[in-house]
Amino acid sequence: PLLLFFMFVVILFTFLSSIPALTATLRCVPDRQRSFALGIQWIVVRTLGGIPGPIAFGSMIDKSCLLWQDQCGDQGSCYVYHNSAMS
């Protein structure tokens, strides 16, 4: 139940902020540049939301590894994960 409540709050604030940002962009930019401004706005939003998330998630998964594969002195795949650290 706590996870569902948290997800509801995150989704609610996401939708509450997207329409005002769209309206502010359309009101502040001249008519001829509105489509370009919306494109730049969504590129920035997707870049800031899409790049750091998977990197941080992968780092957390790597930190929960107990036993790494050793291939000629290089670190390979993880053999065993610490389940409680993963969660």
Secondary structure as GFF3:
##gff-version 3
##sequence-region A 1 87
A	DSSP	alpha_helix	2	28	.	.	.	ID=ss1
A	DSSP	three_ten_helix	31	33	.	.	.	ID=ss2
A	DSSP	alpha_helix	34	50	.	.	.	ID=ss3
A	DSSP	alpha_helix	52	63	.	.	.	ID=ss4
A	DSSP	beta_strand	65	71	.	.	.	ID=ss5
A	DSSP	beta_strand	74	81	.	.	.	ID=ss6
A	DSSP	alpha_helix	83	86	.	.	.	ID=ss7
###
